[in-house]
Amino acid sequence: MNKRIVENLSIRKIFLIDSIGALLSAVLLGLVFVHYQYLIGMPVHILRVLAGVAVLFMLNSFSCYYINSVNAKARLRTIAIANLLYCVTTLILMGVYFDELTLLGLTYFILEILVITFLARFEFKSTYHQFHKS
């Protein structure tokens, strides 16, 4: 990962990026995909649960951005771990509902997992860099 990007992004900005990503997931899962479930294949009740989790993640990340916590590094590491757990949960759900998922659904969930994993890795590296910077 480009070290300059990590150096130039403050932890506060990473909270904002995380909250925007969670908002996008929540909108797609909870508002768009529930109406076009037949194109995705994941059951509506699962889409709603995933959207609810994304809303909670969004609220948490945005509150960390807005409040400017003294424990920002620890909070960002916690968010990174939660993001990875969300990915593991999504993978498990993909396995459980594999026969119902469409190609579009599989593609969306795989891309979401890749993006979130990249973000979590970036969050971990940012806290490590910020920790060793000070």
N, C-alpha and C positions, 0 to 999 in steps of 0.2 A: 504494500500500500504506500502511496506517496507520502513521505514523511512531512513534506511542506503543508499538505492539506491538513494533516493531523495537528501540526503546529499552529496553523492559522485559524482553526475552528475552536472557539471556546466551548467548554462543556455546556454552557447555557444555550448556545446555538444548536448543539446536538440534541438537547431536550426538545427544542422547537422542531427540528427535522423529524425526530421520532414521533412527536405528537401529530404532525401533518401526515406522516405515513400511516399511523394508526387510524386517523380520521378517514383517509382514503380507503383503507381496508374495511372500516365500519360501514362506510357508504356503499361500497361495492357489495359486501356480504349481506348487509341488513336492508338495503333499499333497492338495489338493482337486481342482485342475483335471486332474491326471494320471489321476484316477479317473473324471472326468466329461469326458474329452477330447472326446467326441462332441458335447457341448454348446458347446464352445469352438471346436474345429476346428484349433487349432494342434497340430502333431505333438508327441507325448509327449517325444521326445528334445529338442526345442526348449524345451518347458516346463521340463524338468529343467535345462537349461543356464541359462535365465533365472533359475530358482530358485537355482541354485548361485551365480550372480553376486550375487543379492540377499542370500544368506547371507554372502558375502564383504563386501559393503557394510555389512551389519548388524554384523558383527564389527568392522570398521574403525571405524564410527561409535560403537559402544558402547565400544570401547577408548579412543577420543578423549574420550568423556564420562567414563569411569571414571578415566583416568590424569591428565586435566587438563594437557594439553601446553602447553609454552611457545610453540610455534608454532601455536597453535589457529587463528588467522585464516588462515594459509596452508593448514593441513589442511582447514579448512572450505571454502575456495575449491577445493581439489583435489577434495573430495567433491562439490561443486556441479558441477564439470566432469565428473566421472565419472557423476553422475546424468544430465546432459545427453547424454553419450555413450551411456548405457543407453537413453535415449529415442530417439536416432537409430537405434541398433541395432534396437530394437523396431519402429520405423517401417519399416526396411528388411525385417525379417522379416515384417511385416504385408503388405508389397508382394509378397514372394516367395511367401507362403502365402495370398494374398488369396482365391483361389478356394476354399480349404478352410475359411476362417474363417466362423463362423456370425455372425449378428447379435449374439448375446450376446458372442462372442469379440471382435468388432470394438469393441463398446461397452466391454468391460472394458479392452482395450488403449488405446483412445483416452482413457478416464477416467484410467487409470494414467499415461499420458504427460502429461496435463493437470496432475494432482496433483504429479507429480515435477518438471515444469517450474516450477510455482508454487513448490515447495519450493526448487529450485535458485535461482530468482530471489530468494527470501527469504534464502537463505544468502549470496548475493552482496551483497545490500543490507545484511545484518547485518555482514558483514566490513567493508564500506565505512563503515557508521555507527560501528562499534566503532573502526575505524582513525582516523577523524576526531574521535572523542570523546576519545581520549587524547592 
